[in-house]
Amino acid sequence: MSSTPIVVHPPADTGGRRVTVHSHGRDEILGTAYSDHDLVVFLEGAGIHDADSILDDDRWIEWRGGRAHQWSAA
């Protein structure tokens, strides 16, 4: 389990990254993001205010299997 509440998973071969949030003792899939904008929309939908300000905050978001803000497979 991650110590951060939000995980942006590795880029898929077809592009995009799955986004999960850990809440109430379980992980919930928010969707597949294809851009920072998509990620912000998912986070706002999960109740996170001013979501764009936390994208580079490793206390909130863990970027796995690729660089932060990289949305396509390498």
C-alpha positions in Angstrom: 0.0 0.0 0.0 1.2 3.5 -0.8 1.7 6.1 1.9 0.2 8.7 -0.4 -3.5 8.9 -0.9 -3.4 9.3 -4.7 -1.4 7.0 -7.1 -0.9 7.7 -10.8 0.0 4.3 -12.2 2.5 3.6 -15.0 1.6 4.7 -18.5 -0.3 2.0 -20.4 1.0 0.8 -23.8 -2.0 2.6 -25.4 -1.4 5.8 -23.5 -3.0 7.2 -20.4 -2.4 6.4 -16.7 -4.8 4.8 -14.2 -5.5 7.0 -11.2 -6.5 5.6 -7.8 -7.3 7.2 -4.5 -7.0 5.5 -1.1 -10.0 6.4 1.0 -11.9 4.8 3.8 -9.5 1.9 3.9 -9.6 0.9 0.3 -8.4 2.0 -3.1 -10.9 3.4 -5.6 -10.1 3.8 -9.3 -10.9 7.3 -10.4 -10.3 6.6 -14.1 -7.6 6.8 -16.8 -6.0 10.2 -17.2 -4.5 11.2 -20.5 -3.4 14.7 -19.4 -2.8 16.9 -16.3 -6.3 18.3 -17.0 -7.9 14.9 -16.8 -6.1 14.2 -13.5 -7.3 17.5 -12.1 -10.9 16.8 -13.1 -10.7 13.3 -11.4 -9.3 14.8 -8.2 -11.9 17.6 -8.1 -14.6 15.0 -8.6 -13.1 13.1 -5.6 -13.6 16.3 -3.5 -10.0 17.7 -3.6 -10.1 21.5 -3.8 -7.4 23.3 -5.7 -6.3 20.0 -7.2 -3.9 21.5 -9.7 -1.7 22.8 -6.8 -1.0 19.3 -5.5 0.2 17.6 -8.8 3.8 17.9 -7.8 3.4 17.4 -4.1 4.7 13.9 -3.2 2.7 14.0 0.1 -0.4 13.7 -2.0 0.5 12.1 -5.3 2.8 9.2 -6.1 3.8 9.0 -9.8 4.6 5.3 -10.5 6.5 3.8 -13.4 7.3 7.0 -15.3 8.0 10.6 -14.9 5.4 13.0 -13.5 3.2 14.5 -16.2 4.3 11.8 -18.7 1.1 10.4 -20.2 2.2 8.2 -23.0 4.2 5.0 -22.9 8.0 5.6 -23.3 
